[in-house]
Amino acid sequence: MVATHLRIAPLTATPLVDPAAIREVLSARCGAGNGVEHIRVRAGPHGADIMAFVDTEDVDEAGHALRRLVQEAIADTVWLRSWRIV
């Protein structure tokens, strides 16, 4: 199990998003062969930090798995479409 993290931020001025709502969207996509588990989200004025444990021993693989999950969630969630990984 490897811990990894990334940050997302909106491309346009948007009101703060509830971190629990982001976590809920991401958690619904966990498992299903992607190995991503135990997601936590912390939001602030400049975006949201996403931390997760990934079922792998490879740090790079863990980062790629979380990135894929987040990119898919952004693409599929209307209220996240103006957000990007930074």
Secondary structure, DSSP 8 states (H G I E B T S, - for coil): -EEEEEEEEESS------HHHHHHHHHTTSSTTS-EEEEEEEEETTEEEEEEEESSS-HHHHHHHHHHHHHHHHHH-GGGTTEEE-
